[in-house]
Amino acid sequence: MTVDERAEELASDLGVDKEEVKEDLENLVEYSVPIDEAVQSLRRKYGDGGDGSGGTRSKDSIDEITTADGNVTVTARVLNVGKRSIRYQGSDQVIFEGVLADASGTIDYTAWQDFGLSPGDTITAGNAGVREWDGSPELNLGESTSVAFEEETLEVPYEIGGDAELVDIETGDRGVDVEVRVSEVERRTIDGRDGETEILSGVLADETAKLPFTDWDPHPEIEEGASVRIENTYVREYRGVPSINVSEFSTVEALADDVPVSESGTRLPIREAVEAGGVYDVEAVGHIISIRDGSGLIQRCPECGRVIQKGQCRTHGDVDGEDDLRVKAILDDGTGTVTAVLDDEITEQVYGGDLEDAREQAREAMDQTVVADTIRERVVGREYRVRGHLSVDEYGANLDASSFAEVEDDPADRAADLLSEVDA
Ligand SMILES: [Zn+2]
Protein backbone atom coordinates (compact mmCIF):
# COMPACT_ATOMS: atom_id res chain seq x y z
CA MET A 1 0.00 0.00 0.00
CA THR A 2 1.34 3.42 -0.88
CA VAL A 3 1.48 6.36 1.49
CA ASP A 4 -1.40 7.86 -0.46
CA GLU A 5 -3.53 4.76 0.02
CA ARG A 6 -2.67 4.51 3.72
CA ALA A 7 -3.60 8.18 4.11
CA GLU A 8 -6.94 7.62 2.40
CA GLU A 9 -7.75 4.62 4.58
CA LEU A 10 -6.71 6.47 7.73
CA ALA A 11 -8.67 9.59 6.81
CA SER A 12 -11.84 7.59 6.29
CA ASP A 13 -11.29 5.61 9.54
CA LEU A 14 -10.78 8.74 11.57
CA GLY A 15 -13.23 10.96 9.71
CA VAL A 16 -10.68 13.69 8.99
CA ASP A 17 -9.43 15.45 5.90
CA LYS A 18 -7.29 13.21 3.71
CA GLU A 19 -4.83 15.92 2.63
CA GLU A 20 -4.09 16.78 6.25
CA VAL A 21 -3.49 13.15 7.17
CA LYS A 22 -1.37 12.61 4.10
CA GLU A 23 0.86 15.56 4.90
CA ASP A 24 1.39 14.32 8.44
CA LEU A 25 2.08 10.83 7.22
CA GLU A 26 4.61 11.99 4.66
CA ASN A 27 6.29 14.06 7.32
CA LEU A 28 6.71 11.12 9.65
CA VAL A 29 7.93 8.84 6.90
CA GLU A 30 10.42 11.47 5.89
CA TYR A 31 11.79 11.31 9.44
CA SER A 32 12.22 7.58 8.80
CA VAL A 33 9.35 6.52 11.01
CA PRO A 34 8.19 3.11 9.79
CA ILE A 35 4.81 3.46 8.08
CA ASP A 36 2.98 1.30 10.65
CA GLU A 37 4.38 3.43 13.47
CA ALA A 38 3.41 6.57 11.63
CA VAL A 39 -0.15 5.35 11.21
CA GLN A 40 -0.34 4.50 14.92
CA SER A 41 1.00 7.91 15.80
CA LEU A 42 -1.60 9.65 13.63
CA ARG A 43 -4.43 7.52 15.00
CA ARG A 44 -3.42 8.75 18.42
CA LYS A 45 -3.08 12.32 17.25
CA TYR A 46 -6.55 12.32 15.71
CA GLY A 47 -8.15 10.73 18.72
CA ASP A 48 -8.23 7.02 18.00
CA GLY A 49 -6.48 4.86 20.58
CA GLY A 50 -4.97 2.60 17.93
CA ASP A 51 -5.21 -1.18 17.99
CA GLY A 52 -1.70 -1.91 19.15
CA SER A 53 -0.89 -4.06 16.13
CA GLY A 54 2.54 -3.90 14.54
CA GLY A 55 4.55 -5.49 17.37
CA THR A 56 4.88 -2.42 19.55
CA ARG A 57 2.31 -0.90 21.83
CA SER A 58 1.29 2.68 21.34
CA LYS A 59 0.80 4.48 24.60
CA ASP A 60 -1.63 7.30 25.10
CA SER A 61 0.38 8.61 28.01
CA ILE A 62 3.65 8.07 29.86
CA ASP A 63 1.94 6.93 33.04
CA GLU A 64 0.61 3.90 31.12
CA ILE A 65 4.12 2.60 30.43
CA THR A 66 5.06 -0.24 32.77
CA THR A 67 8.11 -2.41 33.21
CA ALA A 68 6.04 -5.25 31.67
CA ASP A 69 6.07 -3.49 28.28
CA GLY A 70 8.60 -4.64 25.71
CA ASN A 71 8.54 -1.83 23.17
CA VAL A 72 6.32 1.23 23.08
CA THR A 73 5.55 4.18 20.88
CA VAL A 74 4.95 7.39 22.75
CA THR A 75 4.67 11.11 22.05
CA ALA A 76 6.44 13.28 24.60
CA ARG A 77 8.27 16.51 25.28
CA VAL A 78 12.03 16.41 25.79
CA LEU A 79 12.74 18.10 29.15
CA ASN A 80 16.52 17.84 29.06
CA VAL A 81 19.37 16.22 27.17
CA GLY A 82 22.62 15.15 28.83
CA LYS A 83 25.58 13.87 26.85
CA ARG A 84 28.36 11.72 28.18
CA SER A 85 30.70 8.94 27.29
CA ILE A 86 30.41 5.51 28.85
CA ARG A 87 32.44 2.38 28.42
CA TYR A 88 30.17 -0.19 26.86
CA GLN A 89 31.36 -3.68 25.99
CA GLY A 90 34.98 -2.56 26.05
CA SER A 91 34.72 0.58 23.96
CA ASP A 92 33.78 4.19 24.61
CA GLN A 93 30.30 5.15 23.50
CA VAL A 94 28.65 8.55 23.60
CA ILE A 95 25.09 8.43 24.91
CA PHE A 96 22.36 11.03 25.35
CA GLU A 97 20.07 10.89 28.33
CA GLY A 98 17.47 12.81 30.26
CA VAL A 99 13.76 13.01 30.93
CA LEU A 100 10.72 12.86 28.64
CA ALA A 101 7.35 14.19 29.78
CA ASP A 102 3.72 14.50 28.83
CA ALA A 103 0.73 15.74 30.81
CA SER A 104 0.54 12.45 32.72
CA GLY A 105 4.11 12.17 34.01
CA THR A 106 7.80 11.80 33.23
CA ILE A 107 10.10 8.97 32.22
CA ASP A 108 13.90 8.74 32.01
CA TYR A 109 15.44 7.90 28.67
CA THR A 110 18.78 6.87 27.27
CA ALA A 111 19.51 7.40 23.56
CA TRP A 112 22.26 5.17 22.20
CA GLN A 113 22.72 7.34 19.14
CA ASP A 114 22.43 11.03 18.35
CA PHE A 115 18.81 11.68 17.38
CA GLY A 116 19.45 15.43 17.58
CA LEU A 117 17.20 15.89 20.61
CA SER A 118 17.02 19.33 22.22
CA PRO A 119 15.20 20.43 25.37
CA GLY A 120 11.67 21.53 24.43
CA ASP A 121 11.31 19.27 21.36
CA THR A 122 8.07 17.34 21.03
CA ILE A 123 8.85 13.91 19.64
CA THR A 124 7.16 10.64 18.84
CA ALA A 125 9.51 7.84 19.75
CA GLY A 126 8.51 4.74 17.80
CA ASN A 127 9.47 1.29 19.00
CA ALA A 128 11.36 2.50 22.06
CA GLY A 129 12.60 -0.27 24.34
CA VAL A 130 11.38 -0.35 27.92
CA ARG A 131 13.79 -1.47 30.59
CA GLU A 132 13.47 -1.58 34.32
CA TRP A 133 15.67 0.58 36.48
CA ASP A 134 15.25 0.65 40.23
CA GLY A 135 11.72 -0.71 39.86
CA SER A 136 10.61 1.97 37.39
CA PRO A 137 10.36 1.86 33.59
CA GLU A 138 12.92 3.73 31.47
CA LEU A 139 13.08 4.16 27.71
CA ASN A 140 15.93 3.01 25.53
CA LEU A 141 16.12 4.79 22.19
CA GLY A 142 18.30 2.64 20.00
CA GLU A 143 18.92 1.46 16.48
CA SER A 144 15.41 0.12 16.01
CA THR A 145 13.78 3.25 17.44
CA SER A 146 12.40 5.95 15.16
CA VAL A 147 12.24 9.51 16.41
CA ALA A 148 9.85 11.94 14.71
CA PHE A 149 9.79 15.62 15.59
CA GLU A 150 6.22 16.91 15.97
CA GLU A 151 5.30 20.37 14.82
CA GLU A 152 2.70 20.80 17.50
CA THR A 153 4.18 21.47 20.94
CA LEU A 154 2.95 19.18 23.68
CA GLU A 155 2.13 21.23 26.76
CA VAL A 156 3.56 19.71 29.94
CA PRO A 157 3.39 20.78 33.60
CA TYR A 158 7.18 20.53 33.97
CA GLU A 159 10.04 22.94 33.45
CA ILE A 160 11.98 22.57 30.24
CA GLY A 161 15.75 22.43 30.62
CA GLY A 162 18.17 20.95 33.12
CA ASP A 163 18.42 23.84 35.60
CA ALA A 164 18.41 22.59 39.18
CA GLU A 165 19.13 23.83 42.69
CA LEU A 166 21.55 21.67 44.62
CA VAL A 167 18.98 20.70 47.26
CA ASP A 168 16.81 19.06 44.58
CA ILE A 169 19.58 17.05 42.96
CA GLU A 170 19.45 13.29 43.42
CA THR A 171 21.69 10.38 42.53
CA GLY A 172 20.90 9.24 38.98
CA ASP A 173 19.95 12.69 37.62
CA ARG A 174 21.36 13.40 34.16
CA GLY A 175 21.62 16.45 31.95
CA VAL A 176 21.70 18.74 34.99
CA ASP A 177 22.69 22.45 34.79
CA VAL A 178 23.74 24.33 37.93
CA GLU A 179 24.82 27.83 38.94
CA VAL A 180 27.16 27.46 41.89
CA ARG A 181 30.11 28.78 43.86
CA VAL A 182 33.18 26.52 44.00
CA SER A 183 33.70 26.37 47.76
CA GLU A 184 36.52 23.79 47.75
CA VAL A 185 38.63 22.36 44.95
CA GLU A 186 41.77 20.26 44.69
CA ARG A 187 43.65 18.81 41.74
CA ARG A 188 44.45 15.14 41.99
CA THR A 189 46.13 12.51 39.87
CA ILE A 190 44.27 9.24 39.74
CA ASP A 191 44.70 5.90 38.06
CA GLY A 192 41.92 6.17 35.50
CA ARG A 193 40.73 3.52 33.10
CA ASP A 194 43.20 4.91 30.53
CA GLY A 195 46.16 5.32 32.89
CA GLU A 196 47.14 8.28 35.06
CA THR A 197 44.89 11.28 34.66
CA GLU A 198 44.34 14.61 36.38
CA ILE A 199 40.95 15.40 37.86
CA LEU A 200 39.44 18.09 40.05
CA SER A 201 37.38 17.29 43.11
CA GLY A 202 35.81 19.42 45.78
CA VAL A 203 32.57 20.98 46.91
CA LEU A 204 30.03 23.14 45.05
CA ALA A 205 27.57 25.38 46.90
CA ASP A 206 24.47 27.46 46.24
CA GLU A 207 21.90 29.04 48.51
CA THR A 208 20.12 25.72 49.06
CA ALA A 209 22.87 23.17 49.70
CA LYS A 210 26.41 21.93 49.14
CA LEU A 211 27.41 18.90 47.08
CA PRO A 212 30.72 17.21 46.31
CA PHE A 213 31.83 17.17 42.68
CA THR A 214 34.38 15.60 40.38
CA ASP A 215 35.58 17.17 37.12
CA TRP A 216 36.97 14.36 34.98
CA ASP A 217 38.28 16.80 32.38
CA PRO A 218 39.58 19.76 34.43
CA HIS A 219 37.95 23.03 33.35
CA PRO A 220 40.12 26.11 34.13
CA GLU A 221 37.03 28.14 35.18
CA ILE A 222 36.56 25.81 38.16
CA GLU A 223 38.74 27.43 40.80
CA GLU A 224 38.27 28.14 44.47
CA GLY A 225 35.72 30.90 45.12
CA ALA A 226 34.63 31.16 41.47
CA SER A 227 30.94 31.47 40.61
CA VAL A 228 30.17 29.37 37.55
CA ARG A 229 27.37 27.98 35.42
CA ILE A 230 28.00 24.33 34.61
CA GLU A 231 25.86 22.71 31.95
CA ASN A 232 25.43 19.04 31.23
CA THR A 233 26.49 17.26 34.41
CA TYR A 234 25.36 13.90 35.74
CA VAL A 235 24.92 12.74 39.30
CA ARG A 236 26.42 9.63 40.87
CA GLU A 237 26.53 8.44 44.43
CA TYR A 238 29.77 9.06 46.27
CA ARG A 239 30.09 7.80 49.85
CA GLY A 240 26.34 7.72 50.23
CA VAL A 241 25.55 11.24 48.95
CA PRO A 242 24.83 12.61 45.47
CA SER A 243 27.96 13.86 43.71
CA ILE A 244 28.03 16.09 40.62
CA ASN A 245 30.11 14.76 37.73
CA VAL A 246 31.56 17.24 35.24
CA SER A 247 32.82 15.69 32.01
CA GLU A 248 34.47 16.54 28.70
CA PHE A 249 30.96 17.28 27.37
CA SER A 250 30.11 19.73 30.15
CA THR A 251 30.43 23.45 29.56
CA VAL A 252 31.65 25.74 32.32
CA GLU A 253 31.10 29.48 32.14
CA ALA A 254 32.37 32.00 34.70
CA LEU A 255 29.55 34.19 36.07
CA ALA A 256 29.97 37.93 36.56
CA ASP A 257 27.96 37.95 39.80
CA ASP A 258 28.72 35.87 42.89
CA VAL A 259 26.30 33.03 43.49
CA PRO A 260 24.89 33.43 47.02
CA VAL A 261 25.85 30.60 49.34
CA SER A 262 24.23 29.44 52.56
CA GLU A 263 26.56 29.35 55.57
CA SER A 264 24.53 26.76 57.44
CA GLY A 265 23.84 23.18 56.43
CA THR A 266 20.72 22.34 54.47
CA ARG A 267 17.93 22.24 57.02
CA LEU A 268 15.75 19.24 56.17
CA PRO A 269 13.26 17.00 57.96
CA ILE A 270 15.01 13.65 58.56
CA ARG A 271 12.44 11.73 56.56
CA GLU A 272 12.99 13.93 53.51
CA ALA A 273 16.78 13.61 53.79
CA VAL A 274 16.55 9.82 54.07
CA GLU A 275 14.10 9.58 51.17
CA ALA A 276 16.50 11.65 49.05
CA GLY A 277 18.96 8.78 49.52
CA GLY A 278 21.57 10.92 51.26
CA VAL A 279 22.32 14.62 51.65
CA TYR A 280 25.68 16.35 51.85
CA ASP A 281 26.05 18.84 54.73
CA VAL A 282 22.56 18.62 56.19
CA GLU A 283 21.28 19.96 59.49
CA ALA A 284 18.65 18.12 61.53
CA VAL A 285 17.11 19.08 64.85
CA GLY A 286 15.55 16.42 67.03
CA HIS A 287 15.67 14.45 70.27
CA ILE A 288 18.13 11.67 71.04
CA ILE A 289 15.91 8.71 71.82
CA SER A 290 18.58 6.09 72.47
CA ILE A 291 22.27 5.18 72.26
CA ARG A 292 23.15 2.16 70.17
CA ASP A 293 25.51 -0.71 70.99
CA GLY A 294 29.07 0.01 69.96
CA SER A 295 29.02 3.44 71.62
CA GLY A 296 31.34 4.82 74.32
CA LEU A 297 34.71 3.13 74.79
CA ILE A 298 35.31 0.86 71.83
CA GLN A 299 38.20 -0.98 70.15
CA ARG A 300 39.21 -0.66 66.52
CA CYS A 301 41.26 -2.95 64.31
CA PRO A 302 44.76 -1.43 63.87
CA GLU A 303 44.76 -2.63 60.24
CA CYS A 304 41.43 -1.35 58.91
CA GLY A 305 40.06 0.87 61.66
CA ARG A 306 36.78 -1.00 61.89
CA VAL A 307 35.20 -1.55 65.29
CA ILE A 308 35.99 -5.00 66.62
CA GLN A 309 34.24 -7.30 69.09
CA LYS A 310 36.25 -9.35 71.62
CA GLY A 311 39.53 -8.75 69.78
CA GLN A 312 38.19 -10.15 66.50
CA CYS A 313 38.19 -8.17 63.26
CA ARG A 314 35.89 -9.57 60.60
CA THR A 315 38.62 -9.18 58.00
CA HIS A 316 41.85 -9.47 59.98
CA GLY A 317 40.88 -12.00 62.65
CA ASP A 318 42.68 -11.90 66.01
CA VAL A 319 44.10 -8.39 66.46
CA ASP A 320 45.33 -6.10 69.22
CA GLY A 321 42.47 -3.59 69.29
CA GLU A 322 43.12 0.12 69.76
CA ASP A 323 40.88 2.05 72.15
CA ASP A 324 38.72 4.82 70.76
CA LEU A 325 35.65 6.85 71.64
CA ARG A 326 32.53 7.24 69.55
CA VAL A 327 28.76 7.47 69.87
CA LYS A 328 25.97 6.13 67.69
CA ALA A 329 22.90 8.02 68.83
CA ILE A 330 19.41 7.73 67.40
CA LEU A 331 18.05 11.16 66.53
CA ASP A 332 14.29 11.55 66.03
CA ASP A 333 12.77 14.77 64.72
CA GLY A 334 9.18 13.57 64.51
CA THR A 335 9.39 12.85 60.77
CA GLY A 336 11.92 10.02 61.01
CA THR A 337 15.08 8.75 62.68
CA VAL A 338 18.74 8.67 61.75
CA THR A 339 21.81 7.33 63.55
CA ALA A 340 24.02 10.30 64.42
CA VAL A 341 27.64 9.09 64.47
CA LEU A 342 29.89 11.19 66.73
CA ASP A 343 33.67 11.02 66.31
CA ASP A 344 36.17 10.93 69.20
CA GLU A 345 36.34 14.72 69.66
CA ILE A 346 32.58 15.25 69.81
CA THR A 347 32.24 12.16 72.02
CA GLU A 348 34.79 13.63 74.47
CA GLN A 349 32.65 16.77 74.76
CA VAL A 350 29.44 14.80 75.25
CA TYR A 351 31.09 12.41 77.74
CA GLY A 352 32.86 15.19 79.59
CA GLY A 353 36.22 13.41 79.55
CA ASP A 354 38.92 12.04 77.28
CA LEU A 355 40.07 8.53 76.35
CA GLU A 356 42.15 8.25 79.53
CA ASP A 357 39.15 9.18 81.69
CA ALA A 358 37.06 6.58 79.89
CA ARG A 359 39.69 3.86 80.44
CA GLU A 360 39.86 4.83 84.11
CA GLN A 361 36.09 4.62 84.51
CA ALA A 362 36.00 1.23 82.76
CA ARG A 363 38.85 -0.13 84.93
CA GLU A 364 37.12 0.91 88.13
CA ALA A 365 33.82 -0.63 87.09
CA MET A 366 35.60 -3.61 85.47
CA ASP A 367 33.16 -3.05 82.60
CA GLN A 368 33.67 -0.76 79.62
CA THR A 369 29.92 -0.35 78.94
CA VAL A 370 29.76 2.13 81.85
CA VAL A 371 31.18 4.78 79.51
CA ALA A 372 28.24 4.38 77.15
CA ASP A 373 25.90 4.43 80.16
CA THR A 374 27.31 7.79 81.27
CA ILE A 375 26.83 9.21 77.76
CA ARG A 376 23.31 7.75 77.60
CA GLU A 377 22.33 9.53 80.83
CA ARG A 378 23.65 12.83 79.46
CA VAL A 379 22.00 12.89 76.04
CA VAL A 380 18.91 10.70 75.86
CA GLY A 381 15.71 12.75 75.96
CA ARG A 382 17.47 16.00 75.05
CA GLU A 383 17.18 18.02 71.88
CA TYR A 384 20.18 18.47 69.57
CA ARG A 385 21.06 20.29 66.39
CA VAL A 386 23.21 17.91 64.35
CA ARG A 387 25.06 18.88 61.20
CA GLY A 388 26.95 16.55 58.86
CA HIS A 389 26.72 14.25 55.87
CA LEU A 390 23.71 11.97 55.79
CA SER A 391 24.08 8.68 53.93
CA VAL A 392 21.75 5.76 53.48
CA ASP A 393 22.79 2.14 53.06
CA GLU A 394 21.21 -1.27 53.51
CA TYR A 395 21.61 -1.02 57.29
CA GLY A 396 19.85 2.33 57.60
CA ALA A 397 20.61 6.03 57.61
CA ASN A 398 23.71 7.54 59.23
CA LEU A 399 24.43 11.18 59.93
CA ASP A 400 28.20 11.59 60.20
CA ALA A 401 28.24 14.54 62.58
CA SER A 402 30.58 17.49 62.05
CA SER A 403 28.77 19.37 64.83
CA PHE A 404 26.47 18.28 67.62
CA ALA A 405 24.99 20.97 69.82
CA GLU A 406 22.26 20.86 72.39
CA VAL A 407 19.31 23.10 71.63
CA GLU A 408 19.24 25.15 74.80
CA ASP A 409 15.92 26.64 74.00
CA ASP A 410 13.62 23.78 74.90
CA PRO A 411 10.13 24.11 73.32
CA ALA A 412 8.56 23.58 76.77
CA ASP A 413 10.61 26.49 78.15
CA ARG A 414 9.67 28.55 75.12
CA ALA A 415 5.97 27.84 75.73
CA ALA A 416 6.36 28.67 79.42
CA ASP A 417 8.10 31.96 78.55
CA LEU A 418 5.34 32.85 76.16
CA LEU A 419 2.66 32.09 78.75
CA SER A 420 4.37 34.20 81.41
CA GLU A 421 4.56 37.08 78.93
CA VAL A 422 0.86 36.73 78.19
CA ASP A 423 0.09 36.63 81.92
CA ALA A 424 2.10 39.77 82.56
ZN1 LIG B 1 40.62 -5.20 60.37
Boltz pocket constraint, residues with backbone or C-beta under 6 A from the ligand:
constraints:
  - pocket:
      binder: B
      contacts: [[A, 301], [A, 302], [A, 303], [A, 304], [A, 305], [A, 306], [A, 313], [A, 314], [A, 315], [A, 316], [A, 317]]
      max_distance: 6.0
